[in-house]
Amino acid sequence: MASLRYFLRIACPLVAAIAAVHVSAPSLAQVKSSGGEAEARVNRVDNGVAGAIPSRSRDRGPGLMGRVVWGDAGALRLVLLRWPPPGERIDRSLRVRIVNEGTNTFTIQPADTWAVRTEKGASIAATRKGASPGESLLIPAKGTLEVDLDMSESPRHRIASLEYHSGLIGGLVEIRTPWLDPQPKLVVPPEYPASALKAGVMGQVNLSALVGTDGRVEEIYVLSPPADRDPHGLRAAAENAVREWIFDPAMENREPQRGLREVSLNFSGSPVMRAVVPLPPVETALRLNRLLQDSYPLVLALPRSNGFLVREEARQEGDVARVSGWLVRFGDQWPGKSAWITVAGFTLGQRQTSAGCRCAEWTADNGSGGPLMSLILNGLGVEATQTTMLAPQGGDIIPSGNPEPESVGTWRRDTLRRVLRTSLRQAVEPNAVSREELSWRPGEEEVVRPLEPMAVTGDVHAPEKITEVPSAYPEAARLARTEGKVILEAVIDTNGDVADLKVLRSVPGLDQAAMDAVCCWKYRPATMGGKPVPAYFTVVVDYRLTKS
């Protein structure tokens, strides 16, 4: 791989030639009803509420652990993940991960009790958040559950341990030993079973991996779905992938230990195509470059990252304009003899929304890498020795299919979106596109440098709305007298566009109208250190009917 990158650096000229923070800006739109007895009022409020942020993997920071064995097959490990510093008056919350390492279901019973003990010996009671009297929590064998606790008062001194009194165990579990959970270091995405793709099957497989002291997986326990509800083999695909993962092992007092790690793998229906070709990677790179440059209007070579960004011309399909783009990676499969090639395809569509604006949004296009991969294999003049469809995980847009760190292959969707959107605008509104937009080409760092959307907190300054489009009040919802607040999670990209939208709280009959308007709003992007960054942003669209 090093020799390949050295060659590409030398050949680069040739390759080029061939919310905790509130920002409130309410406004009012009124729509007269046909009967004249009411009018619809829509208030829109933006705010950077951190609660909208999706869960992220916990940092590999220290926790406190306690483990207990009971009966013939019972084993429980409890890890205190989060606790407030001494003197914290507002936040009294704790988070505990409970890992059932035994072979029977474990039950947290209503009568079980929790207590914090500080370094000075003080004891502070804690209760489960949201727990109702008589509520039990079940943890399946080899399963994991995270529990939030509230302390009855703020600790005056450093927390030294957490004590759990369990009726099922019949005793006390003391959680005080320094502990680190096993963390993935090198990962492989699962292969998407062909029958599942053909049937349009999507789903999630939850499993637990027993990681040894060397970081390798010793055993795998599939938690869900049940085998009889998995006719297409998603369970086996997930298990086969995780068996190849390499972990940083669990650490107890800085000593490697065996540990159980729960993993969820998603089969989303947006696969990445992978092929192995009997060509050296250097020759593969040169042939790929010539082929792509001859076939598409925009091809950006990414020599240091062994890849390309490719874009086609936008096309009009009825009322919707679409443009597709691809990210291509390649590398050594067998040094000097064969190369792997992976292709991820994305399609951006632009349509007229109910709010009267044109909205650009990602469209479902399963297997959209297929046409480009077929072109590549035909153009290279060789037959692939292996072809597979991969199910990328999370931000891994274009994995290699070989073990690698999670961050590798996480190329930036916001850069790809900007490239595609410029093409759409040129096709739909040619007079509105400036010369600067048409001539803009991202640098390699703008494509491949991982940049996850951030929470609007701390040093991240919130996006500022520049323009908005009024929300329409759907006639069917008005006649049904439907009211309520639609809460959306938006991703505002570095160009100030609404790149992604997700409904966090739904009001049936109003969700699409809210999204149709918000997707066309324009912002000054969030900044950190004076530089634009993509950010999660919560938007609340409040629909109210008032008497005239």
Phi, psi and omega per residue, in radians:
M1 nan -0.654 -3.141
A2 -1.129 -0.721 3.132
S3 -1.135 -0.621 3.102
L4 -1.104 -0.800 -3.129
R5 -1.150 -0.642 3.101
Y6 -1.088 -0.765 3.135
F7 -1.073 -0.756 -3.093
L8 -1.185 -0.567 3.075
R9 -1.137 -0.722 3.122
I10 -1.156 -0.654 -3.046
A11 -1.609 0.158 -3.049
C12 -0.966 -0.775 3.117
P13 -1.080 -0.604 3.122
L14 -1.186 -0.763 3.129
V15 -1.076 -0.633 -3.139
A16 -1.226 -0.596 -3.105
A17 -1.309 -1.042 3.070
I18 -1.318 nan nan
A19 nan 1.574 2.819
A20 -1.331 -0.168 -3.126
V21 -1.797 2.279 3.116
H22 -1.767 2.281 2.974
V23 -2.216 1.795 -2.994
S24 -1.834 2.218 3.099
A25 -2.454 1.247 -3.092
P26 -1.230 2.578 3.035
S27 -2.483 2.977 -2.995
L28 -2.285 2.313 3.017
A29 -2.209 2.335 -3.102
Q30 -2.092 2.374 3.120
V31 -2.183 2.042 -3.128
K32 -1.215 2.392 3.112
S33 -1.400 2.738 -3.101
S34 -1.146 -0.541 -3.113
G35 -1.550 -0.199 3.109
G36 1.390 0.083 -3.084
E37 -1.602 -0.128 -3.101
A38 -2.714 2.833 3.006
E39 -2.344 2.653 -3.102
A40 -1.694 2.272 3.124
R41 -2.020 2.222 -3.130
V42 -2.106 1.947 3.064
N43 -1.756 2.351 3.136
R44 -2.055 2.240 -3.134
V45 -2.271 2.226 3.041
D46 -1.688 2.480 2.988
N47 -2.726 2.561 -3.117
G48 -1.578 1.020 -3.081
V49 -1.314 2.145 -3.075
A50 -1.163 -0.338 -3.116
G51 -1.125 -0.234 3.128
A52 -1.466 -0.076 -3.049
I53 -1.317 2.229 3.102
P54 -1.075 2.743 -3.132
S55 -1.152 2.491 3.100
R56 -2.040 2.762 3.053
S57 -1.090 2.421 3.139
R58 -1.151 2.419 3.041
D59 -1.039 2.689 3.133
R60 -1.370 1.166 3.114
G61 -1.786 2.890 -3.067
P62 -1.293 2.523 3.003
G63 -2.227 -3.092 3.053
L64 -2.061 2.469 -2.993
M65 -2.300 2.595 2.966
G66 -2.436 2.500 -3.118
R67 -2.338 2.502 -3.128
V68 -2.465 2.502 3.065
V69 -2.082 2.390 3.130
W70 -2.572 2.702 3.119
G71 1.079 -2.712 -3.108
D72 -1.503 -0.497 -3.017
A73 -2.475 0.373 -3.099
G74 -1.715 2.342 3.076
A75 -2.674 2.225 -3.073
L76 -2.344 2.336 3.044
R77 -2.102 2.216 3.120
L78 -2.020 2.309 -3.103
V79 -2.168 2.096 3.049
L80 -1.415 1.899 -3.035
L81 -1.530 -0.636 -2.984
R82 -2.528 2.382 3.070
W83 -2.699 2.660 -3.062
P84 -1.367 2.735 3.083
P85 -1.273 2.853 3.115
P86 -1.025 2.418 3.097
G87 1.485 -0.087 3.110
E88 -1.143 2.120 -3.033
R89 -1.728 -0.457 -3.056
I90 -1.539 -0.825 -3.056
D91 -1.724 2.007 3.102
R92 -2.026 0.416 -2.992
S93 -1.616 2.607 3.050
L94 -2.181 2.667 3.017
R95 -2.251 2.279 -3.080
V96 -2.187 2.286 3.014
R97 -1.721 2.228 -3.129
I98 -1.945 2.076 -3.094
V99 -1.953 2.040 3.120
N100 -1.533 1.710 -3.115
E101 -1.541 0.004 3.132
G102 -1.498 -3.019 -3.101
T103 -1.864 0.057 3.098
N104 -2.085 2.748 3.069
T105 -1.130 2.387 3.090
F106 -1.852 2.484 -3.106
T107 -2.088 2.178 2.946
I108 -1.508 1.998 -2.996
Q109 -1.610 2.727 -3.127
P110 -1.012 -0.542 -3.083
A111 -1.466 -0.121 3.125
D112 -1.102 2.571 -3.099
T113 -2.219 2.719 3.139
W114 -2.254 2.558 3.075
A115 -2.674 2.398 3.065
V116 -1.591 2.463 3.028
R117 -2.111 2.224 -3.117
T118 -1.539 2.982 -3.115
E119 -1.131 -0.333 3.092
K120 -1.622 0.087 3.070
G121 1.606 -0.051 3.133
A122 -1.202 2.515 3.127
S123 -1.974 2.264 -3.127
I124 -2.169 2.147 3.141
A125 -1.212 2.612 3.091
A126 -2.382 2.575 3.133
T127 -2.251 2.700 3.132
R128 -1.214 2.345 3.081
K129 -1.214 2.410 3.041
G130 1.233 0.077 -3.108
A131 -1.379 2.344 3.083
S132 -1.801 2.693 -3.141
P133 -0.968 2.317 3.110
G134 1.514 0.010 -3.101
E135 -1.505 2.233 3.055
S136 -1.898 2.686 3.077
L137 -2.060 2.262 -3.116
L138 -1.827 2.332 3.087
I139 -2.115 2.012 -3.084
P140 -1.191 2.848 3.085
A141 -0.975 2.312 -3.124
K142 1.164 0.227 -3.138
G143 -1.700 2.977 -3.076
T144 -2.322 2.530 3.080
L145 -2.503 2.410 3.055
E146 -1.841 2.344 -3.071
V147 -2.134 2.361 3.059
D148 -1.739 2.365 3.140
L149 -2.107 2.667 3.028
D150 -2.037 2.239 3.056
M151 -1.423 2.618 -3.118
S152 -1.296 -0.364 3.083
E153 -2.680 2.903 -3.133
S154 -1.369 2.414 3.115
P155 -1.303 2.357 3.121
R156 -1.487 -0.363 -3.117
H157 -2.273 2.986 -3.087
R158 -1.039 2.428 3.107
I159 -1.327 2.185 -3.115
A160 -1.738 -0.497 -3.101
S161 -2.859 2.890 3.014
L162 -2.174 2.351 -3.132
E163 -1.961 2.308 3.132
Y164 -2.103 2.083 3.087
H165 -1.730 1.996 -3.059
S166 -1.950 2.245 3.065
G167 -1.214 -0.614 -3.120
L168 -1.190 -0.740 3.121
I169 -1.306 -0.547 -3.131
G170 1.382 0.588 -3.134
G171 -3.109 -2.847 -3.021
L172 -1.871 2.397 2.975
V173 -1.956 2.121 3.136
E174 -1.753 2.186 -3.061
I175 -1.882 1.750 -3.046
R176 -2.604 -0.156 -3.071
T177 -1.437 2.277 3.088
P178 -0.988 2.341 -2.980
W179 -2.605 2.500 2.972
L180 -2.181 2.278 3.062
D181 -1.211 2.702 2.983
P182 -1.102 2.445 -3.101
Q183 -2.232 2.374 3.128
P184 -1.057 2.353 3.100
K185 -1.964 -0.821 3.048
L186 -2.171 2.229 -3.045
V187 -2.211 2.746 3.081
V188 -2.288 2.321 3.061
P189 -1.316 2.679 3.093
P190 -1.269 2.707 2.981
E191 -1.372 2.430 3.137
Y192 -1.479 2.011 -3.137
P193 -0.982 2.378 -3.084
A194 -1.040 -0.682 -3.108
S195 -1.184 -0.586 3.116
A196 -1.188 -0.720 3.105
L197 -1.116 -0.782 -3.116
K198 -1.079 -0.638 -3.122
A199 -1.525 -0.036 -3.116
G200 1.207 0.509 -3.085
V201 -1.445 2.266 3.033
M202 -2.171 2.723 -3.140
G203 3.085 -3.112 -3.132
Q204 -2.254 2.421 3.065
V205 -1.995 2.206 3.093
N206 -1.883 2.262 -3.136
L207 -2.534 2.850 3.051
S208 -2.065 2.357 3.126
A209 -1.948 2.232 3.030
L210 -1.511 1.970 -3.048
V211 -1.747 2.246 -3.129
G212 -1.406 3.100 -3.115
T213 -1.191 -0.292 3.083
D214 -1.592 0.053 3.123
G215 1.477 0.038 3.131
R216 -1.688 2.665 -3.078
V217 -1.372 2.181 -3.136
E218 -1.649 -0.740 3.139
E219 -2.520 2.699 3.091
I220 -2.253 2.362 3.101
Y221 -2.118 1.978 3.127
V222 -1.418 2.140 -3.076
L223 -1.592 -0.683 3.141
S224 -2.829 2.713 -0.029
P225 -1.329 2.912 3.064
P226 -1.068 2.650 -3.097
A227 -1.016 -0.618 -3.102
D228 -1.333 -0.080 3.073
R229 -1.969 0.412 -3.116
D230 -2.313 1.184 -3.074
P231 -1.209 -0.277 -3.048
H232 -1.810 0.063 3.003
G233 1.416 0.503 3.092
L234 -1.167 -0.626 3.129
R235 -1.036 -0.862 -3.107
A236 -1.124 -0.680 3.133
A237 -1.103 -0.743 3.123
A238 -1.159 -0.760 -3.127
E239 -1.090 -0.767 -3.141
N240 -1.080 -0.651 -3.138
A241 -1.184 -0.856 -3.050
V242 -1.167 -0.459 3.087
R243 -1.070 -0.402 3.138
E244 -1.581 -0.119 -3.096
W245 -1.231 2.638 3.017
I246 -2.058 2.320 -3.080
F247 -2.006 2.724 2.732
D248 -1.359 2.150 -3.019
P249 -1.192 2.871 3.017
A250 -1.079 2.596 -3.121
M251 -2.239 2.195 3.038
E252 -2.035 2.009 -3.054
N253 0.907 0.721 3.085
R254 1.214 0.220 3.086
E255 -1.907 2.290 3.141
P256 -1.045 2.419 3.133
Q257 -2.368 2.759 2.966
R258 -1.249 2.476 -3.129
G259 -2.641 2.676 -3.133
L260 -1.706 2.302 3.133
R261 -2.209 2.144 3.094
E262 -1.487 2.388 -3.079
V263 -2.300 2.411 3.032
S264 -2.049 2.206 3.118
L265 -2.028 2.329 -3.074
N266 -1.863 2.428 2.997
F267 -1.965 1.733 -2.905
S268 -1.654 -0.154 -3.083
G269 1.531 0.111 3.095
S270 -2.103 1.314 -3.004
P271 -1.352 2.838 3.014
V272 -1.932 2.295 -3.123
M273 -1.506 2.446 3.124
R274 -2.318 2.397 3.085
A275 -2.422 2.589 3.027
V276 -1.949 2.248 -3.095
V277 -2.098 2.552 -3.106
P278 -1.446 1.017 3.103
L279 -2.346 2.524 3.028
P280 -1.079 2.571 -3.099
P281 -1.000 -0.645 -3.129
V282 -1.113 -0.784 3.108
E283 -1.171 -0.649 3.072
T284 -1.030 -0.732 -3.127
A285 -1.093 -0.811 -3.094
L286 -1.171 -0.753 3.133
R287 -1.155 -0.717 3.116
L288 -1.037 -0.796 -3.110
N289 -1.048 -0.834 -3.138
R290 -1.080 -0.773 -3.091
L291 -1.106 -0.826 -3.095
L292 -1.189 -0.728 3.136
Q293 -1.074 -0.597 -3.140
D294 -1.376 -0.250 -2.966
S295 -1.936 -0.353 -3.028
Y296 -2.323 2.643 -3.077
P297 -1.257 -0.419 3.140
L298 -2.382 2.092 3.083
V299 -2.368 2.098 3.097
L300 -1.910 2.054 3.102
A301 -1.375 2.411 3.133
L302 -2.110 1.327 -2.945
P303 -1.116 -0.642 -3.112
R304 -1.278 -0.381 -3.092
S305 -1.837 0.079 3.139
N306 0.971 1.028 -3.119
G307 -2.875 -3.086 -3.136
F308 -2.537 2.602 2.903
L309 -1.908 2.223 -3.030
V310 -2.189 2.447 3.103
R311 -2.405 2.451 3.071
E312 -1.678 3.121 3.036
E313 -1.349 2.537 3.084
A314 -1.165 2.636 -3.128
R315 -2.330 2.589 3.121
Q316 -1.751 2.199 3.112
E317 -2.191 1.606 -3.061
G318 1.167 -2.172 -3.133
D319 -1.532 -0.023 -3.058
V320 -2.019 2.304 3.000
A321 -1.714 2.416 -3.110
R322 -2.330 2.641 3.025
V323 -2.545 2.417 -3.133
S324 -1.934 2.587 3.059
G325 -2.405 2.815 -3.101
W326 -2.406 2.581 2.959
L327 -1.979 2.268 -3.067
V328 -2.116 2.284 3.025
R329 -2.165 2.728 3.061
F330 -2.653 2.842 3.139
G331 -3.091 -3.126 -3.133
D332 -1.184 2.203 2.930
Q333 -1.719 -0.850 3.018
W334 -2.289 1.937 -2.948
P335 -0.823 2.132 3.083
G336 1.375 -0.104 -3.047
K337 -2.100 -0.690 -3.104
S338 -2.529 2.785 -3.111
A339 -2.289 2.617 2.973
W340 -1.735 2.587 3.086
I341 -2.310 2.274 3.043
T342 -2.150 2.503 -3.096
V343 -2.294 2.180 3.025
A344 -1.998 2.270 -3.115
G345 -1.939 2.528 -3.134
F346 -2.423 2.478 3.111
T347 -2.206 2.274 3.082
L348 -1.917 2.255 3.129
G349 -2.003 2.623 3.092
Q350 -2.225 2.186 -3.087
R351 -2.346 2.816 3.041
Q352 -1.407 2.164 -3.073
T353 -1.661 3.010 3.120
S354 -1.153 -0.300 3.120
A355 -1.520 -0.010 3.072
G356 1.555 0.126 3.129
C357 -1.964 2.951 3.070
R358 -1.741 2.202 -3.027
C359 -2.025 2.318 3.076
A360 -1.736 2.232 -3.114
E361 -2.588 2.639 3.092
W362 -1.140 2.428 -3.141
T363 -2.045 2.590 3.123
A364 -1.145 2.275 -3.119
D365 -2.652 1.191 -3.062
N366 -1.018 2.311 3.108
G367 1.232 0.431 -3.073
S368 -1.184 -0.190 3.052
G369 -1.390 -0.151 -3.076
G370 -1.008 -0.915 -3.127
P371 -1.023 -0.723 -3.140
L372 -1.200 -0.707 3.114
M373 -1.111 -0.687 3.082
S374 -1.077 -0.756 3.105
L375 -1.061 -0.747 -3.118
I376 -1.104 -0.845 -3.090
L377 -1.141 -0.697 3.094
N378 -1.157 -0.724 -3.100
G379 -1.223 -0.537 3.117
L380 -1.292 -0.311 3.092
G381 1.269 0.409 3.114
V382 -2.343 2.781 3.060
E383 -1.661 2.439 3.113
A384 -1.195 2.387 3.073
T385 -1.459 -0.263 3.119
Q386 -2.777 2.386 3.024
T387 -2.348 2.393 3.126
T388 -2.520 2.859 3.023
M389 -2.004 2.174 -3.100
L390 -1.766 2.606 3.069
A391 -1.835 1.665 -3.102
P392 -1.127 2.633 -3.080
Q393 -1.971 2.334 3.058
G394 0.968 -2.204 -3.102
G395 -1.448 0.004 3.142
D396 -1.277 1.591 -3.067
I397 -1.237 -0.735 -3.043
I398 -2.465 1.383 3.129
P399 -1.250 2.837 -3.136
S400 -1.476 -0.429 -3.015
G401 1.623 -0.093 3.047
N402 -1.900 2.790 3.090
P403 -1.043 2.233 3.128
E404 -2.758 2.819 3.096
P405 -1.031 2.631 -3.098
E406 -1.020 -0.557 -3.060
S407 -1.292 -0.391 -3.119
V408 -1.283 2.324 -3.115
G409 1.547 -0.056 3.097
T410 -1.495 1.291 -3.101
W411 -1.422 2.780 -2.871
R412 -1.473 2.073 3.103
R413 -1.188 -0.559 -3.084
D414 -1.180 -0.606 3.084
T415 -1.193 -0.791 3.110
L416 -1.048 -0.721 -3.137
R417 -1.085 -0.725 -3.126
R418 -1.127 -0.694 3.098
V419 -1.074 -0.786 -3.102
L420 -1.242 -0.681 -3.086
R421 -1.166 -0.619 3.088
T422 -1.043 -0.742 3.116
S423 -1.121 -0.702 3.111
L424 -1.092 -0.810 -3.106
R425 -1.117 -0.650 3.122
Q426 -1.121 -0.614 -3.139
A427 -1.324 -0.638 -3.030
V428 -1.644 -0.721 -3.104
E429 -2.290 1.174 -3.024
P430 -1.002 -0.565 -3.105
N431 -1.334 -0.226 -3.103
A432 -1.628 -0.059 -3.097
V433 -1.721 2.154 -3.107
S434 -1.370 2.856 3.089
R435 -1.090 -0.621 -3.136
E436 -1.100 -0.721 3.123
E437 -1.124 -0.752 -3.102
L438 -1.165 -0.574 -3.082
S439 -1.555 -0.151 -3.076
W440 -1.174 2.310 3.035
R441 -2.316 2.200 -3.123
P442 -1.219 2.550 2.982
G443 -1.339 2.927 -3.083
E444 -1.053 -0.679 -3.127
E445 -1.111 -0.550 3.137
E446 -1.246 -0.308 -3.132
V447 -1.658 -0.755 -2.931
V448 -1.821 -0.252 -3.099
R449 -1.316 2.064 -3.121
P450 -1.010 2.304 3.103
L451 -2.568 1.627 -3.137
E452 -1.358 2.546 3.003
P453 -0.968 2.534 -3.054
M454 -1.933 2.780 3.017
A455 -1.379 2.511 3.109
V456 -1.415 1.546 -3.123
T457 -2.812 2.803 3.092
G458 1.069 -2.145 -3.083
D459 -1.438 -0.048 3.133
V460 -1.570 2.033 3.134
H461 -1.532 2.393 -3.002
A462 -1.124 2.632 2.979
P463 -1.075 2.674 3.094
E464 -2.082 2.206 -3.103
K465 -1.244 2.295 3.116
I466 -1.751 -0.886 3.140
T467 -2.372 2.653 3.079
E468 -2.420 2.793 3.081
V469 -1.986 2.233 -3.122
P470 -1.052 2.472 3.092
S471 -1.359 2.421 3.035
A472 -1.480 2.503 3.055
Y473 -1.671 1.886 -3.058
P474 -0.971 2.383 -3.090
E475 -1.055 -0.712 -3.130
A476 -1.104 -0.690 3.122
A477 -1.188 -0.650 3.137
R478 -1.154 -0.766 -3.137
L479 -1.151 -0.573 3.104
A480 -1.444 -0.003 -3.122
R481 0.970 0.752 3.108
T482 -1.441 2.220 3.111
E483 -2.274 2.926 3.026
G484 2.503 3.057 -3.136
K485 -1.817 2.098 3.006
V486 -1.582 2.117 3.141
I487 -1.862 2.153 -3.090
L488 -2.012 2.534 2.939
E489 -1.810 2.086 3.125
A490 -1.909 2.615 2.921
V491 -1.893 2.034 3.090
I492 -1.652 2.057 -3.053
D493 -1.436 -3.121 -3.050
T494 -1.243 -0.182 3.073
N495 -1.677 -0.030 3.137
G496 1.507 0.165 3.114
D497 -1.616 2.690 3.037
V498 -1.412 1.830 -2.984
A499 -1.518 -0.608 -3.132
D500 -2.512 2.569 3.106
L501 -2.356 2.424 3.089
K502 -2.457 2.406 3.107
V503 -1.400 2.097 3.068
L504 -1.596 -0.673 3.062
R505 -2.353 2.108 -2.994
S506 -1.647 2.562 2.888
V507 -2.202 1.773 -3.070
P508 -0.881 2.307 -3.138
G509 1.647 -0.231 -3.106
L510 -2.084 -0.275 -3.035
D511 -1.004 -0.880 -3.037
Q512 -1.148 -0.664 3.113
A513 -1.079 -0.718 3.113
A514 -1.117 -0.778 -3.134
M515 -1.173 -0.637 -3.134
D516 -1.069 -0.558 3.123
A517 -1.471 -0.865 -3.022
V518 -1.107 -0.574 -3.099
C519 -1.106 -0.318 -3.132
C520 -1.747 0.001 3.120
W521 -1.213 2.660 -3.134
K522 -2.117 2.415 -3.074
Y523 -2.222 2.764 2.738
R524 -1.413 2.239 -3.006
P525 -1.141 2.786 3.009
A526 -1.093 2.668 -3.131
T527 -2.308 2.642 2.997
M528 -2.436 2.104 -3.066
G529 1.131 0.491 3.129
G530 1.442 -0.030 -3.121
K531 -1.911 2.475 3.135
P532 -1.104 2.434 3.061
V533 -2.410 2.572 3.032
P534 -1.223 2.544 -3.059
A535 -2.522 2.535 2.955
Y536 -1.323 2.436 -3.088
F537 -2.532 2.285 3.132
T538 -1.593 2.310 3.102
V539 -2.131 2.219 3.110
V540 -1.915 2.097 3.083
V541 -1.902 1.994 -2.994
D542 -1.840 1.976 3.131
Y543 -1.738 2.157 3.140
R544 -2.382 2.378 3.035
L545 -1.710 2.254 -3.135
T546 -2.166 2.626 3.118
K547 -1.196 2.453 3.103
S548 -1.434 nan nan
